[in-house]
């Protein structure tokens, strides 16, 4: 039995959109909805279990969770550009935050695929129908189809 190769996309860690998405005629520009999340900050190196895979977090990284139980990690470096505290939460403290309406490039995938995060260690696995998302800051992610539909508006 042979298996089809799985496309693997590498986060660059450098600002700007990756050529694989930027130059793909099927990609879309999308804007993230403002959405409340619960945030805690890693006090030590740890891992975060997500539906797409295990993500490694460093001290200070944000670990986010929605009321629906979705969990993911955002690096300390990128967190302030993507989320803002909701009073009475103070920036940098655990509590309620709101996602900012950032623009991303996204490509809905029709076959299984993988993403290696900028840390070079964390690997995510996407399924057909999931979205490959480029945040424009050197980080890539995988967003399940239903989560993408309720979290983003396609704007171009």
C-alpha positions as CSV (number, residue, x, y, z in Angstrom):
1,X,0.0,0.0,0.0
2,X,1.3,3.4,-0.9
3,X,0.4,6.7,0.7
4,X,0.3,10.1,-0.8
5,X,3.0,12.5,0.4
6,X,1.7,15.1,2.9
7,X,2.6,18.7,2.1
8,X,4.5,20.3,5.1
9,X,4.7,24.0,5.5
10,X,7.4,25.6,7.6
11,X,6.9,28.8,9.7
12,X,9.8,31.1,8.9
13,X,9.8,33.2,12.0
14,X,10.3,36.3,9.8
15,X,7.7,39.1,9.2
16,X,5.8,38.9,5.9
17,X,3.5,36.4,4.2
18,X,5.1,33.1,3.0
19,X,5.4,32.7,-0.8
20,X,3.4,29.4,-0.7
21,X,0.3,31.4,0.3
22,X,1.1,34.8,-1.0
23,X,1.5,33.5,-4.6
24,X,-1.2,30.9,-4.5
25,X,-4.2,32.0,-6.6
26,X,-6.6,30.0,-4.4
27,X,-5.7,31.8,-1.1
28,X,-8.0,34.3,0.4
29,X,-7.4,37.4,2.7
30,X,-9.4,37.0,5.9
31,X,-10.0,39.1,9.0
32,X,-10.3,37.6,12.4
33,X,-13.4,38.4,14.4
34,X,-13.1,40.1,17.7
35,X,-13.6,37.2,20.1
36,X,-13.2,36.8,23.9
37,X,-10.7,34.2,25.1
38,X,-9.3,33.1,28.5
39,X,-5.6,33.5,28.8
40,X,-2.9,32.3,31.1
41,X,0.8,32.7,30.7
42,X,3.2,29.8,30.9
43,X,5.4,30.0,34.0
44,X,7.8,27.4,32.7
45,X,8.4,25.3,29.6
46,X,5.3,23.1,28.9
47,X,3.2,21.6,26.2
48,X,-0.3,22.5,25.0
49,X,-2.5,19.8,23.6
50,X,-4.4,21.0,20.5
51,X,-6.6,19.1,18.1
52,X,-3.9,19.6,15.5
53,X,-1.0,18.4,17.7
54,X,1.2,19.1,20.7
55,X,2.7,22.6,20.8
56,X,5.7,23.6,23.0
57,X,5.3,26.7,25.1
58,X,8.1,28.7,26.6
59,X,7.9,30.8,29.8
60,X,5.7,33.9,29.1
61,X,3.9,32.4,26.1
62,X,0.1,32.8,26.2
63,X,-2.1,29.8,26.4
64,X,-5.5,30.6,25.2
65,X,-8.9,28.8,25.6
66,X,-12.4,29.6,24.3
67,X,-15.6,28.8,26.1
68,X,-16.0,26.0,23.5
69,X,-12.7,24.4,24.8
70,X,-10.5,25.3,21.9
71,X,-6.9,25.7,23.1
72,X,-3.7,27.0,21.5
73,X,-0.5,28.8,22.2
74,X,0.6,32.3,21.0
75,X,4.3,33.2,21.5
76,X,5.1,36.0,23.9
77,X,6.6,37.9,21.0
78,X,3.4,37.9,18.9
79,X,0.7,37.9,21.6
80,X,0.5,41.8,22.1
81,X,-0.1,42.3,18.4
82,X,-3.0,39.8,18.3
83,X,-4.9,40.3,21.6
84,X,-5.8,43.0,24.0
85,X,-6.9,42.7,27.7
86,X,-10.5,43.2,28.6
87,X,-10.9,45.2,31.8
88,X,-10.4,44.4,34.6
89,X,-7.6,42.3,33.2
90,X,-4.3,44.1,32.9
91,X,-1.9,43.5,30.0
92,X,0.5,40.6,30.7
93,X,-1.8,39.1,33.4
94,X,-4.0,36.1,33.2
95,X,-7.6,36.8,32.5
96,X,-9.9,37.8,29.7
97,X,-8.6,39.1,26.4
98,X,-10.1,39.9,23.0
99,X,-8.6,39.0,19.7
100,X,-7.8,41.9,17.4
101,X,-9.2,42.0,13.8
102,X,-5.9,41.1,12.2
103,X,-5.7,40.3,8.5
104,X,-4.4,36.9,7.5
105,X,-3.8,34.9,4.3
106,X,-5.6,31.5,4.3
107,X,-5.8,28.6,2.0
108,X,-8.4,25.8,2.5
109,X,-6.6,22.5,2.0
110,X,-8.1,19.6,0.2
111,X,-5.7,16.9,1.4
112,X,-4.0,16.2,4.7
113,X,-1.0,18.5,5.4
114,X,1.4,19.5,8.2
115,X,2.9,22.7,9.7
116,X,6.1,23.0,11.6
117,X,5.9,26.0,13.9
118,X,8.7,28.6,14.1
119,X,10.2,26.9,17.2
120,X,11.2,24.1,14.8
121,X,9.9,21.5,17.3
122,X,6.1,21.8,17.4
123,X,4.4,20.0,14.5
124,X,0.7,20.3,13.6
125,X,-1.4,18.0,11.4
126,X,-4.2,19.3,9.3
127,X,-7.0,17.4,7.6
128,X,-8.7,17.9,4.3
129,X,-11.1,20.9,4.7
130,X,-8.9,22.6,7.3
131,X,-7.3,26.0,6.6
132,X,-3.6,26.8,6.4
133,X,-3.4,30.3,8.0
134,X,-0.4,32.7,7.6
135,X,-0.5,35.5,10.2
136,X,2.0,37.7,8.4
137,X,4.5,37.6,11.3
138,X,6.4,34.5,10.3
139,X,3.9,32.1,12.0
140,X,1.6,29.6,10.3
141,X,-1.2,27.7,11.8
142,X,-4.0,25.3,11.1
143,X,-7.6,26.2,11.7
144,X,-10.3,23.5,11.4
145,X,-13.0,24.3,8.9
146,X,-15.9,25.0,11.4
147,X,-13.6,27.1,13.6
148,X,-12.4,29.1,10.6
149,X,-16.1,29.8,9.6
150,X,-16.9,31.2,13.0
151,X,-13.6,33.0,13.6
152,X,-12.9,34.8,10.3
153,X,-14.5,36.8,7.5
154,X,-13.2,36.4,4.0
155,X,-12.5,39.9,2.7
156,X,-10.7,39.2,-0.5
